[in-house]
Amino acid sequence: MTSNRWLLGLLALLSGSAQAELQPLADASLSDVNGQGGVYLSGEFSINKDGGVLWSKPASNTPSTWTVGERSCAGLGASTAENCGLRLAIRSKASGGWVVLDNIKGIFSFEGLTLRTRVINSGFGGDGTGFNQDVLEFGLPNEVKFKDGSFAFAVANQGGWRNKAGSVANGGDASYQQTNLFSAKVDGTIRMQGNVLVFPKN
C-alpha cells in the first residue's frame, strides 16, 4: 500500500511539472523572429517508356491499315511499327496553328529542384522597388539526367493527332497536316544554374 501511495505521489509531481501554457507572442517579439522555408526536390520519372494510353501499336508501319486507336511513331520506311510517346500541343491564338512537342519518351531524373517564395523589392532596373511583392522562385536543378529521351518539334493544323492516310470510318482525316521541324534523341547529363521567377498577375 505504501508503494502505491509513493507511485501516485510521484505521478502527481511529474504531471504538475509537465504542464505548460501556450502564450501569444507580442508584435514586437514576433518581428524579431526570422524564418526561411522552401522545398528541395530530387526524383526520377519516365514518360511513355512503353507507349502512351491514347494509341496502341499497330501490326504494321502502314498508316492506311491502322484502326482508330492505332498509331506508329517509327520513321518513314521503317519495317516495324513503334510505340508513340506523349504529345503536347499549344495554340498561341484562336485563329492560329499549333506548335507541337510530339512523341516525348524517355527517363528523366533531377536533383536539387527548389521551390520557395521570394520578395522582389529591388533590382530589375528600378522596377523591383515599385513591385514590392512575393513571387514564386523555381531554382533549376543542379543536374538533369536523360536516358533514352526523345521528342519531335512540329507544327500542325490541329492539336490532336489524326491519321491523314486513314478513312473517315477508321478515324482518318485527309485535311490533317503536321510538319516535323526537327527531332532529337537525348542521353547524358545537363548541369543547370539559375532560377525561374513566376510573378503574380492581378
Backbone as JSON Lines, residues from 0, in Angstrom:
{"i":0,"aa":"M","n":[0.82,-1.19,0.0],"ca":[0.0,0.0,0.0],"c":[0.86,1.25,0.0]}
{"i":1,"aa":"T","n":[1.99,1.22,0.75],"ca":[2.89,2.37,0.82],"c":[3.51,2.65,-0.53]}
{"i":2,"aa":"S","n":[3.88,1.57,-1.27],"ca":[4.49,1.77,-2.58],"c":[3.5,2.39,-3.56]}
{"i":3,"aa":"N","n":[2.21,2.03,-3.43],"ca":[1.21,2.63,-4.31],"c":[1.06,4.12,-4.06]}
{"i":4,"aa":"R","n":[1.08,4.5,-2.76],"ca":[0.97,5.92,-2.43],"c":[2.19,6.68,-2.95]}
{"i":5,"aa":"W","n":[3.37,6.05,-2.82],"ca":[4.59,6.7,-3.32],"c":[4.54,6.91,-4.83]}
{"i":6,"aa":"L","n":[4.02,5.9,-5.56],"ca":[3.9,5.98,-7.03],"c":[2.91,7.05,-7.44]}
{"i":7,"aa":"L","n":[1.76,7.12,-6.74],"ca":[0.77,8.15,-7.05],"c":[1.32,9.55,-6.78]}
{"i":8,"aa":"G","n":[2.08,9.69,-5.72],"ca":[2.69,10.99,-5.4],"c":[3.7,11.41,-6.46]}
{"i":9,"aa":"L","n":[4.48,10.46,-6.95],"ca":[5.47,10.77,-7.99],"c":[4.79,11.17,-9.3]}
{"i":10,"aa":"L","n":[3.7,10.46,-9.67],"ca":[2.97,10.81,-10.89],"c":[2.34,12.19,-10.79]}
{"i":11,"aa":"A","n":[1.8,12.53,-9.62],"ca":[1.2,13.86,-9.43],"c":[2.26,14.94,-9.54]}
{"i":12,"aa":"L","n":[3.44,14.69,-9.0],"ca":[4.54,15.66,-9.08],"c":[5.0,15.86,-10.52]}
{"i":13,"aa":"L","n":[5.14,14.75,-11.27],"ca":[5.58,14.84,-12.67],"c":[4.54,15.54,-13.53]}
{"i":14,"aa":"S","n":[3.26,15.22,-13.33],"ca":[2.23,15.84,-14.15],"c":[2.14,17.34,-13.86]}
{"i":15,"aa":"G","n":[2.38,17.74,-12.63],"ca":[2.36,19.16,-12.3],"c":[3.5,19.91,-12.94]}
{"i":16,"aa":"S","n":[4.69,19.29,-13.0],"ca":[5.84,19.97,-13.58],"c":[5.81,19.95,-15.1]}
{"i":17,"aa":"A","n":[5.03,19.01,-15.71],"ca":[4.99,18.9,-17.17],"c":[3.99,19.83,-17.81]}
{"i":18,"aa":"Q","n":[3.14,20.46,-17.01],"ca":[2.14,21.35,-17.58],"c":[2.8,22.62,-18.09]}
{"i":19,"aa":"A","n":[2.38,23.07,-19.24],"ca":[2.89,24.32,-19.81],"c":[1.74,25.02,-20.51]}
{"i":20,"aa":"E","n":[1.84,26.32,-20.57],"ca":[0.78,27.1,-21.18],"c":[1.32,27.83,-22.4]}
{"i":21,"aa":"L","n":[0.6,27.77,-23.51],"ca":[1.0,28.49,-24.7],"c":[0.66,29.97,-24.54]}
{"i":22,"aa":"Q","n":[1.62,30.81,-24.83],"ca":[1.44,32.25,-24.7],"c":[1.57,32.9,-26.07]}
{"i":23,"aa":"P","n":[0.69,33.81,-26.42],"ca":[0.84,34.51,-27.7],"c":[2.05,35.44,-27.67]}
{"i":24,"aa":"L","n":[2.72,35.56,-28.83],"ca":[3.85,36.49,-28.95],"c":[3.33,37.89,-29.25]}
{"i":25,"aa":"A","n":[3.92,38.84,-28.57],"ca":[3.59,40.23,-28.87],"c":[4.16,40.61,-30.22]}
{"i":26,"aa":"D","n":[3.6,41.66,-30.84],"ca":[4.06,42.1,-32.16],"c":[5.54,42.41,-32.17]}
{"i":27,"aa":"A","n":[6.02,43.03,-31.09],"ca":[7.44,43.39,-31.02],"c":[8.32,42.15,-31.01]}
{"i":28,"aa":"S","n":[7.9,41.12,-30.26],"ca":[8.67,39.87,-30.22],"c":[8.59,39.12,-31.53]}
{"i":29,"aa":"L","n":[7.41,39.14,-32.14],"ca":[7.22,38.43,-33.39],"c":[8.06,39.03,-34.52]}
{"i":30,"aa":"S","n":[8.27,40.34,-34.48],"ca":[9.05,40.99,-35.54],"c":[10.53,40.6,-35.48]}
{"i":31,"aa":"D","n":[10.98,40.06,-34.32],"ca":[12.37,39.63,-34.19],"c":[12.6,38.2,-34.67]}
{"i":32,"aa":"V","n":[11.49,37.49,-35.03],"ca":[11.6,36.09,-35.46],"c":[11.82,36.04,-36.96]}
{"i":33,"aa":"N","n":[12.88,35.38,-37.37],"ca":[13.17,35.21,-38.8],"c":[12.97,33.75,-39.17]}
{"i":34,"aa":"G","n":[12.42,33.51,-40.33],"ca":[12.23,32.14,-40.79],"c":[12.59,32.02,-42.26]}
{"i":35,"aa":"Q","n":[12.87,30.81,-42.66],"ca":[13.18,30.56,-44.07],"c":[12.56,29.22,-44.43]}
{"i":36,"aa":"G","n":[11.91,29.17,-45.54],"ca":[11.25,27.94,-45.93],"c":[11.42,27.68,-47.41]}
{"i":37,"aa":"G","n":[11.1,26.49,-47.81],"ca":[11.18,26.13,-49.21],"c":[11.14,24.63,-49.35]}
{"i":38,"aa":"V","n":[11.21,24.16,-50.59],"ca":[11.16,22.73,-50.88],"c":[12.35,22.39,-51.77]}
{"i":39,"aa":"Y","n":[13.05,21.3,-51.43],"ca":[14.17,20.81,-52.22],"c":[13.77,19.43,-52.74]}
{"i":40,"aa":"L","n":[13.73,19.26,-54.05],"ca":[13.22,18.02,-54.64],"c":[14.27,17.32,-55.49]}
{"i":41,"aa":"S","n":[14.25,16.0,-55.41],"ca":[15.02,15.16,-56.31],"c":[14.11,14.01,-56.72]}
{"i":42,"aa":"G","n":[14.26,13.53,-57.93],"ca":[13.4,12.43,-58.35],"c":[13.72,11.92,-59.73]}
{"i":43,"aa":"E","n":[12.98,10.92,-60.12],"ca":[13.13,10.32,-61.45],"c":[11.75,9.94,-61.96]}
{"i":44,"aa":"F","n":[11.51,10.18,-63.22],"ca":[10.23,9.78,-63.8],"c":[10.45,9.39,-65.25]}
{"i":45,"aa":"S","n":[9.56,8.54,-65.73],"ca":[9.65,8.12,-67.13],"c":[8.39,8.59,-67.84]}
{"i":46,"aa":"I","n":[8.54,8.98,-69.09],"ca":[7.42,9.43,-69.91],"c":[7.21,8.44,-71.04]}
{"i":47,"aa":"N","n":[6.08,7.79,-71.0],"ca":[5.66,6.88,-72.08],"c":[6.78,5.94,-72.53]}
{"i":48,"aa":"K","n":[7.44,5.37,-71.55],"ca":[8.53,4.46,-71.87],"c":[8.05,3.29,-72.73]}
{"i":49,"aa":"D","n":[6.84,2.82,-72.46],"ca":[6.29,1.68,-73.2],"c":[5.11,2.08,-74.07]}
{"i":50,"aa":"G","n":[5.04,3.35,-74.45],"ca":[3.93,3.81,-75.27],"c":[2.84,4.43,-74.43]}
{"i":51,"aa":"G","n":[2.05,5.29,-75.04],"ca":[1.01,6.0,-74.32],"c":[-0.32,5.28,-74.29]}
{"i":52,"aa":"V","n":[-1.28,5.95,-73.64],"ca":[-2.59,5.32,-73.46],"c":[-3.55,5.64,-74.6]}
{"i":53,"aa":"L","n":[-3.25,6.65,-75.43],"ca":[-4.17,7.05,-76.48],"c":[-4.13,6.13,-77.69]}
{"i":54,"aa":"W","n":[-2.94,5.63,-78.02],"ca":[-2.8,4.82,-79.22],"c":[-2.07,3.52,-78.89]}
{"i":55,"aa":"S","n":[-2.54,2.44,-79.49],"ca":[-1.81,1.18,-79.37],"c":[-0.95,1.0,-80.62]}
{"i":56,"aa":"K","n":[0.06,0.16,-80.49],"ca":[0.99,-0.05,-81.61],"c":[0.35,-0.95,-82.65]}
{"i":57,"aa":"P","n":[0.29,-0.51,-83.91],"ca":[-0.31,-1.34,-84.96],"c":[0.61,-2.49,-85.36]}
{"i":58,"aa":"A","n":[0.06,-3.41,-86.12],"ca":[0.85,-4.56,-86.57],"c":[1.87,-4.17,-87.62]}
{"i":59,"aa":"S","n":[1.57,-3.12,-88.41],"ca":[2.5,-2.71,-89.46],"c":[2.74,-1.2,-89.38]}
{"i":60,"aa":"N","n":[3.69,-0.73,-90.16],"ca":[4.01,0.69,-90.17],"c":[3.31,1.4,-91.34]}
{"i":61,"aa":"T","n":[2.23,0.82,-91.85],"ca":[1.49,1.39,-92.98],"c":[0.23,2.09,-92.47]}
{"i":62,"aa":"P","n":[0.17,3.44,-92.49],"ca":[-0.95,4.18,-91.89],"c":[-2.32,3.81,-92.43]}
{"i":63,"aa":"S","n":[-2.42,3.43,-93.69],"ca":[-3.74,3.13,-94.27],"c":[-4.36,1.88,-93.68]}
{"i":64,"aa":"T","n":[-3.58,1.07,-92.97],"ca":[-4.11,-0.16,-92.37],"c":[-4.44,0.0,-90.88]}
{"i":65,"aa":"W","n":[-4.16,1.17,-90.3],"ca":[-4.37,1.35,-88.86],"c":[-5.85,1.55,-88.55]}
{"i":66,"aa":"T","n":[-6.25,1.06,-87.38],"ca":[-7.61,1.31,-86.89],"c":[-7.63,2.64,-86.12]}
{"i":67,"aa":"V","n":[-8.79,3.02,-85.58],"ca":[-8.95,4.32,-84.9],"c":[-7.94,4.52,-83.78]}
{"i":68,"aa":"G","n":[-7.73,3.51,-82.95],"ca":[-6.85,3.67,-81.79],"c":[-5.42,3.27,-82.02]}
{"i":69,"aa":"E","n":[-4.97,3.22,-83.27],"ca":[-3.6,2.79,-83.54],"c":[-2.77,3.92,-84.14]}
{"i":70,"aa":"R","n":[-1.5,3.94,-83.81],"ca":[-0.56,4.9,-84.38],"c":[0.86,4.37,-84.18]}
{"i":71,"aa":"S","n":[1.69,4.56,-85.18],"ca":[3.1,4.19,-85.09],"c":[3.95,5.44,-85.21]}
{"i":72,"aa":"C","n":[4.98,5.53,-84.37],"ca":[5.89,6.67,-84.43],"c":[7.26,6.26,-84.96]}
{"i":73,"aa":"A","n":[7.31,5.14,-85.66],"ca":[8.55,4.76,-86.34],"c":[8.76,5.68,-87.53]}
{"i":74,"aa":"G","n":[10.0,5.83,-87.95],"ca":[10.32,6.68,-89.09],"c":[9.73,6.15,-90.38]}
{"i":75,"aa":"L","n":[9.62,7.05,-91.38],"ca":[9.1,6.62,-92.67],"c":[9.99,5.53,-93.27]}
{"i":76,"aa":"G","n":[9.34,4.52,-93.79],"ca":[10.1,3.43,-94.41],"c":[10.58,2.36,-93.45]}
{"i":77,"aa":"A","n":[10.32,2.54,-92.13],"ca":[10.74,1.53,-91.15],"c":[9.94,0.25,-91.36]}
{"i":78,"aa":"S","n":[10.56,-0.88,-91.12],"ca":[9.9,-2.16,-91.38],"c":[8.94,-2.56,-90.26]}
{"i":79,"aa":"T","n":[9.15,-2.05,-89.06],"ca":[8.28,-2.39,-87.94],"c":[7.72,-1.13,-87.29]}
{"i":80,"aa":"A","n":[6.55,-1.27,-86.68],"ca":[5.9,-0.14,-86.01],"c":[6.58,0.12,-84.66]}
{"i":81,"aa":"E","n":[6.31,1.31,-84.1],"ca":[6.93,1.71,-82.84],"c":[5.9,2.45,-81.98]}
{"i":82,"aa":"N","n":[5.91,2.17,-80.67],"ca":[5.01,2.87,-79.76],"c":[5.26,4.38,-79.81]}
{"i":83,"aa":"C","n":[4.18,5.16,-79.62],"ca":[4.3,6.62,-79.6],"c":[4.35,7.12,-78.17]}
{"i":84,"aa":"G","n":[5.01,8.26,-78.0],"ca":[5.12,8.88,-76.69],"c":[4.08,9.97,-76.47]}
{"i":85,"aa":"L","n":[4.33,10.79,-75.47],"ca":[3.44,11.87,-75.08],"c":[3.39,12.95,-76.15]}
{"i":86,"aa":"R","n":[2.22,13.56,-76.31],"ca":[2.04,14.66,-77.27],"c":[1.58,15.9,-76.5]}
{"i":87,"aa":"L","n":[2.24,17.02,-76.75],"ca":[1.91,18.29,-76.1],"c":[1.71,19.31,-77.2]}
{"i":88,"aa":"A","n":[0.5,19.89,-77.29],"ca":[0.18,20.84,-78.36],"c":[-0.25,22.17,-77.75]}
{"i":89,"aa":"I","n":[0.27,23.27,-78.29],"ca":[-0.02,24.61,-77.79],"c":[-0.48,25.48,-78.95]}
{"i":90,"aa":"R","n":[-1.59,26.2,-78.72],"ca":[-2.11,27.12,-79.74],"c":[-2.02,28.54,-79.17]}
{"i":91,"aa":"S","n":[-1.24,29.38,-79.82],"ca":[-0.99,30.71,-79.27],"c":[-2.15,31.68,-79.45]}
{"i":92,"aa":"K","n":[-2.96,31.5,-80.5],"ca":[-4.13,32.35,-80.68],"c":[-5.23,31.55,-81.37]}
{"i":93,"aa":"A","n":[-6.47,32.03,-81.21],"ca":[-7.64,31.26,-81.64],"c":[-7.62,30.92,-83.13]}
{"i":94,"aa":"S","n":[-7.1,31.81,-83.95],"ca":[-7.13,31.57,-85.4],"c":[-5.81,31.03,-85.93]}
{"i":95,"aa":"G","n":[-4.88,30.71,-85.04],"ca":[-3.55,30.26,-85.48],"c":[-3.41,28.75,-85.51]}
{"i":96,"aa":"G","n":[-2.23,28.3,-85.88],"ca":[-1.93,26.87,-85.91],"c":[-1.42,26.4,-84.55]}
{"i":97,"aa":"W","n":[-0.94,25.19,-84.52],"ca":[-0.5,24.55,-83.28],"c":[1.0,24.29,-83.33]}
{"i":98,"aa":"V","n":[1.67,24.54,-82.21],"ca":[3.07,24.15,-82.02],"c":[3.04,22.88,-81.19]}
{"i":99,"aa":"V","n":[3.76,21.87,-81.63],"ca":[3.62,20.54,-81.04],"c":[4.97,19.98,-80.61]}
{"i":100,"aa":"L","n":[5.01,19.44,-79.4],"ca":[6.09,18.54,-78.98],"c":[5.48,17.15,-79.03]}
{"i":101,"aa":"D","n":[5.96,16.33,-79.92],"ca":[5.33,15.04,-80.17],"c":[6.29,13.9,-79.84]}
{"i":102,"aa":"N","n":[5.7,12.76,-79.52],"ca":[6.44,11.53,-79.27],"c":[7.52,11.72,-78.2]}
{"i":103,"aa":"I","n":[7.13,12.36,-77.09],"ca":[8.07,12.57,-75.98],"c":[8.18,11.28,-75.19]}
{"i":104,"aa":"K","n":[9.39,10.74,-75.09],"ca":[9.63,9.49,-74.38],"c":[10.96,9.57,-73.66]}
{"i":105,"aa":"G","n":[11.13,8.72,-72.65],"ca":[12.43,8.62,-72.01],"c":[12.34,8.64,-70.49]}
{"i":106,"aa":"I","n":[13.49,8.5,-69.86],"ca":[13.61,8.54,-68.41],"c":[14.38,9.81,-68.05]}
{"i":107,"aa":"F","n":[13.81,10.6,-67.13],"ca":[14.41,11.87,-66.74],"c":[14.58,11.86,-65.22]}
{"i":108,"aa":"S","n":[15.75,12.24,-64.75],"ca":[15.96,12.36,-63.31],"c":[16.61,13.71,-63.02]}
{"i":109,"aa":"F","n":[16.36,14.23,-61.83],"ca":[16.89,15.54,-61.47],"c":[17.22,15.55,-59.99]}
{"i":110,"aa":"E","n":[18.12,16.44,-59.62],"ca":[18.49,16.61,-58.22],"c":[18.64,18.09,-57.94]}
{"i":111,"aa":"G","n":[17.96,18.56,-56.93],"ca":[18.14,19.94,-56.49],"c":[17.15,20.93,-57.05]}
{"i":112,"aa":"L","n":[15.97,20.5,-57.47],"ca":[14.94,21.45,-57.88],"c":[14.36,22.07,-56.61]}
{"i":113,"aa":"T","n":[14.37,23.39,-56.52],"ca":[13.88,24.06,-55.32],"c":[12.67,24.93,-55.64]}
{"i":114,"aa":"L","n":[11.85,25.11,-54.63],"ca":[10.66,25.97,-54.75],"c":[10.53,26.77,-53.47]}
{"i":115,"aa":"R","n":[10.45,28.08,-53.61],"ca":[10.27,28.95,-52.44],"c":[9.64,30.25,-52.89]}
{"i":116,"aa":"T","n":[9.22,31.04,-51.91],"ca":[8.73,32.38,-52.22],"c":[9.85,33.37,-51.96]}
{"i":117,"aa":"R","n":[9.81,34.47,-52.69],"ca":[10.87,35.47,-52.56],"c":[10.24,36.85,-52.75]}
{"i":118,"aa":"V","n":[10.66,37.81,-51.95],"ca":[10.16,39.17,-52.07],"c":[11.02,39.92,-53.08]}
{"i":119,"aa":"I","n":[10.39,40.5,-54.08],"ca":[11.09,41.35,-55.04],"c":[10.81,42.81,-54.65]}
{"i":120,"aa":"N","n":[11.83,43.44,-54.07],"ca":[11.68,44.84,-53.67],"c":[12.87,45.7,-54.09]}
{"i":121,"aa":"S","n":[13.68,45.16,-55.0],"ca":[14.81,45.92,-55.54],"c":[15.23,45.29,-56.86]}
{"i":122,"aa":"G","n":[16.14,45.94,-57.56],"ca":[16.65,45.42,-58.82],"c":[15.67,45.6,-59.97]}
{"i":123,"aa":"F","n":[15.89,44.81,-61.04],"ca":[15.05,44.85,-62.24],"c":[14.96,46.27,-62.82]}
{"i":124,"aa":"G","n":[16.11,46.93,-62.87],"ca":[16.18,48.27,-63.46],"c":[15.35,49.29,-62.7]}
{"i":125,"aa":"G","n":[15.21,49.09,-61.39],"ca":[14.42,50.0,-60.57],"c":[12.97,49.61,-60.42]}
{"i":126,"aa":"D","n":[12.48,48.64,-61.23],"ca":[11.08,48.23,-61.15],"c":[10.77,47.41,-59.9]}
{"i":127,"aa":"G","n":[11.8,46.74,-59.34],"ca":[11.59,45.91,-58.16],"c":[11.1,46.7,-56.96]}
{"i":128,"aa":"T","n":[11.58,47.93,-56.78],"ca":[11.17,48.75,-55.65],"c":[9.68,49.04,-55.69]}
{"i":129,"aa":"G","n":[9.17,49.36,-56.86],"ca":[7.75,49.64,-57.0],"c":[6.9,48.38,-56.92]}
{"i":130,"aa":"F","n":[7.46,47.22,-57.33],"ca":[6.71,45.97,-57.31],"c":[6.47,45.51,-55.87]}
{"i":131,"aa":"N","n":[7.54,45.3,-55.11],"ca":[7.5,45.0,-53.66],"c":[6.44,43.94,-53.31]}
{"i":132,"aa":"Q","n":[6.52,42.78,-53.95],"ca":[5.59,41.68,-53.68],"c":[6.34,40.35,-53.67]}
{"i":133,"aa":"D","n":[5.64,39.32,-53.21],"ca":[6.19,37.97,-53.24],"c":[6.04,37.37,-54.63]}
{"i":134,"aa":"V","n":[7.03,36.59,-55.04],"ca":[6.97,35.82,-56.27],"c":[7.36,34.38,-55.95]}
{"i":135,"aa":"L","n":[6.99,33.46,-56.84],"ca":[7.46,32.08,-56.71],"c":[8.8,31.95,-57.41]}
{"i":136,"aa":"E","n":[9.74,31.31,-56.75],"ca":[11.07,31.11,-57.34],"c":[11.33,29.62,-57.48]}
{"i":137,"aa":"F","n":[11.48,29.17,-58.72],"ca":[11.86,27.79,-59.01],"c":[13.36,27.78,-59.27]}
{"i":138,"aa":"G","n":[14.12,27.17,-58.37],"ca":[15.56,27.02,-58.58],"c":[15.82,25.84,-59.49]}
{"i":139,"aa":"L","n":[16.55,26.06,-60.57],"ca":[16.79,24.98,-61.53],"c":[17.62,23.87,-60.9]}
{"i":140,"aa":"P","n":[17.36,22.62,-61.27],"ca":[18.13,21.51,-60.69],"c":[19.61,21.64,-60.98]}
{"i":141,"aa":"N","n":[20.43,21.16,-60.03],"ca":[21.87,21.16,-60.26],"c":[22.24,20.25,-61.43]}
{"i":142,"aa":"E","n":[21.51,19.16,-61.55],"ca":[21.84,18.16,-62.56],"c":[20.57,17.51,-63.08]}
{"i":143,"aa":"V","n":[20.45,17.4,-64.39],"ca":[19.34,16.69,-65.01],"c":[19.92,15.59,-65.89]}
{"i":144,"aa":"K","n":[19.45,14.37,-65.7],"ca":[19.95,13.24,-66.48],"c":[18.85,12.73,-67.41]}
{"i":145,"aa":"F","n":[19.25,12.4,-68.62],"ca":[18.33,11.86,-69.62],"c":[18.8,10.48,-70.03]}
{"i":146,"aa":"K","n":[17.85,9.55,-70.12],"ca":[18.18,8.21,-70.6],"c":[17.16,7.82,-71.65]}
{"i":147,"aa":"D","n":[17.62,7.57,-72.84],"ca":[16.74,7.22,-73.97],"c":[15.65,8.25,-74.18]}
{"i":148,"aa":"G","n":[15.96,9.52,-73.98],"ca":[14.99,10.59,-74.17],"c":[14.85,10.93,-75.65]}
{"i":149,"aa":"S","n":[13.64,11.25,-76.08],"ca":[13.43,11.63,-77.47],"c":[12.17,12.48,-77.59]}
{"i":150,"aa":"F","n":[12.14,13.33,-78.61],"ca":[10.95,14.13,-78.89],"c":[11.07,14.66,-80.31]}
{"i":151,"aa":"A","n":[9.93,15.13,-80.83],"ca":[9.89,15.78,-82.14],"c":[9.22,17.14,-81.97]}
{"i":152,"aa":"F","n":[9.76,18.16,-82.61],"ca":[9.17,19.5,-82.57],"c":[8.5,19.73,-83.92]}
{"i":153,"aa":"A","n":[7.21,20.1,-83.89],"ca":[6.44,20.17,-85.13],"c":[5.43,21.31,-85.08]}
{"i":154,"aa":"V","n":[4.85,21.6,-86.24],"ca":[3.7,22.5,-86.34],"c":[2.58,21.7,-86.99]}
{"i":155,"aa":"A","n":[1.34,21.99,-86.57],"ca":[0.19,21.22,-87.09],"c":[-1.03,22.12,-87.18]}
{"i":156,"aa":"N","n":[-2.01,21.68,-87.96],"ca":[-3.24,22.47,-88.08],"c":[-4.31,22.02,-87.08]}
{"i":157,"aa":"Q","n":[-4.02,21.0,-86.27],"ca":[-4.91,20.55,-85.2],"c":[-4.07,20.16,-83.99]}
{"i":158,"aa":"G","n":[-4.67,20.27,-82.82],"ca":[-3.94,19.91,-81.61],"c":[-3.78,18.41,-81.45]}
{"i":159,"aa":"G","n":[-4.84,17.68,-81.68],"ca":[-4.79,16.23,-81.57],"c":[-4.28,15.6,-82.86]}
{"i":160,"aa":"W","n":[-3.62,14.45,-82.73],"ca":[-3.1,13.78,-83.92],"c":[-4.24,13.09,-84.67]}
{"i":161,"aa":"R","n":[-4.17,13.12,-86.0],"ca":[-5.14,12.42,-86.85],"c":[-4.38,11.61,-87.9]}
{"i":162,"aa":"N","n":[-4.98,10.52,-88.31],"ca":[-4.38,9.66,-89.32],"c":[-4.75,10.2,-90.71]}
{"i":163,"aa":"K","n":[-3.84,10.91,-91.33],"ca":[-4.1,11.53,-92.63],"c":[-4.39,10.49,-93.72]}
{"i":164,"aa":"A","n":[-3.77,9.31,-93.58],"ca":[-3.93,8.28,-94.61],"c":[-5.13,7.38,-94.37]}
{"i":165,"aa":"G","n":[-5.78,7.51,-93.2],"ca":[-6.9,6.63,-92.89],"c":[-8.21,7.16,-93.46]}
{"i":166,"aa":"S","n":[-9.19,6.29,-93.51],"ca":[-10.52,6.69,-93.98],"c":[-11.3,7.32,-92.82]}
{"i":167,"aa":"V","n":[-12.38,8.02,-93.15],"ca":[-13.22,8.63,-92.13],"c":[-13.78,7.55,-91.19]}
{"i":168,"aa":"A","n":[-14.07,6.38,-91.73],"ca":[-14.62,5.29,-90.95],"c":[-13.68,4.83,-89.84]}
{"i":169,"aa":"N","n":[-12.38,4.87,-90.09],"ca":[-11.45,4.43,-89.04],"c":[-10.73,5.62,-88.38]}
{"i":170,"aa":"G","n":[-11.37,6.79,-88.38],"ca":[-10.82,7.94,-87.66],"c":[-9.85,8.78,-88.45]}
{"i":171,"aa":"G","n":[-9.75,8.56,-89.74],"ca":[-8.82,9.32,-90.56],"c":[-9.32,10.72,-90.87]}
{"i":172,"aa":"D","n":[-8.4,11.61,-91.23],"ca":[-8.75,12.99,-91.57],"c":[-7.76,13.47,-92.64]}
{"i":173,"aa":"A","n":[-8.23,13.52,-93.89],"ca":[-7.36,13.89,-95.0],"c":[-6.88,15.34,-94.92]}
{"i":174,"aa":"S","n":[-7.57,16.19,-94.15],"ca":[-7.18,17.6,-94.05],"c":[-6.09,17.83,-93.0]}
{"i":175,"aa":"Y","n":[-5.77,16.79,-92.24],"ca":[-4.77,16.95,-91.17],"c":[-3.38,17.17,-91.75]}
{"i":176,"aa":"Q","n":[-2.67,18.14,-91.2],"ca":[-1.3,18.42,-91.64],"c":[-0.4,18.6,-90.42]}
{"i":177,"aa":"Q","n":[0.72,17.95,-90.42],"ca":[1.75,18.15,-89.4],"c":[3.11,18.12,-90.08]}
{"i":178,"aa":"T","n":[3.93,19.11,-89.77],"ca":[5.29,19.16,-90.32],"c":[6.28,19.09,-89.17]}
{"i":179,"aa":"N","n":[7.05,18.02,-89.12],"ca":[8.08,17.88,-88.1],"c":[9.28,18.74,-88.5]}
{"i":180,"aa":"L","n":[9.61,19.73,-87.66],"ca":[10.73,20.61,-87.95],"c":[12.06,19.96,-87.6]}
{"i":181,"aa":"F","n":[12.1,19.29,-86.46],"ca":[13.29,18.5,-86.12],"c":[12.91,17.51,-85.03]}
{"i":182,"aa":"S","n":[13.7,16.48,-84.89],"ca":[13.53,15.52,-83.81],"c":[14.88,15.32,-83.14]}
{"i":183,"aa":"A","n":[14.85,14.89,-81.88],"ca":[16.09,14.76,-81.13],"c":[16.05,13.53,-80.23]}
{"i":184,"aa":"K","n":[17.21,12.95,-80.02],"ca":[17.39,11.89,-79.03],"c":[18.41,12.4,-78.03]}
{"i":185,"aa":"V","n":[18.12,12.2,-76.74],"ca":[18.97,12.78,-75.69],"c":[19.38,11.69,-74.72]}
{"i":186,"aa":"D","n":[20.69,11.56,-74.51],"ca":[21.26,10.68,-73.49],"c":[22.4,11.46,-72.85]}
{"i":187,"aa":"G","n":[22.4,11.52,-71.53],"ca":[23.51,12.2,-70.87],"c":[23.02,13.09,-69.74]}
{"i":188,"aa":"T","n":[23.91,13.99,-69.33],"ca":[23.67,14.84,-68.15],"c":[23.81,16.3,-68.52]}
{"i":189,"aa":"I","n":[22.91,17.11,-68.02],"ca":[22.98,18.56,-68.21],"c":[23.1,19.21,-66.83]}
{"i":190,"aa":"R","n":[24.07,20.1,-66.68],"ca":[24.19,20.88,-65.45],"c":[23.53,22.23,-65.67]}
{"i":191,"aa":"M","n":[22.73,22.64,-64.69],"ca":[21.96,23.87,-64.85],"c":[22.24,24.83,-63.7]}
{"i":192,"aa":"Q","n":[22.06,26.11,-63.97],"ca":[22.21,27.14,-62.95],"c":[21.11,28.17,-63.15]}
{"i":193,"aa":"G","n":[20.79,28.87,-62.06],"ca":[19.81,29.95,-62.17],"c":[18.46,29.56,-61.62]}
{"i":194,"aa":"N","n":[17.48,30.41,-61.84],"ca":[16.13,30.16,-61.36],"c":[15.11,30.8,-62.28]}
{"i":195,"aa":"V","n":[13.88,30.4,-62.08],"ca":[12.76,30.95,-62.84],"c":[11.81,31.61,-61.84]}
{"i":196,"aa":"L","n":[11.46,32.86,-62.09],"ca":[10.55,33.59,-61.22],"c":[9.16,33.64,-61.85]}
{"i":197,"aa":"V","n":[8.15,33.34,-61.06],"ca":[6.76,33.41,-61.51],"c":[6.1,34.57,-60.79]}
{"i":198,"aa":"F","n":[5.72,35.6,-61.56],"ca":[5.14,36.82,-61.0],"c":[3.62,36.69,-60.96]}
{"i":199,"aa":"P","n":[2.98,37.09,-59.86],"ca":[1.51,37.08,-59.82],"c":[0.93,38.16,-60.71]}
{"i":200,"aa":"K","n":[-0.26,37.92,-61.19],"ca":[-0.95,38.92,-62.03],"c":[-2.31,39.2,-61.43]}
{"i":201,"aa":"N","n":[-2.61,40.43,-61.2],"ca":[-3.9,40.82,-60.62],"c":[-4.97,40.85,-61.7]}
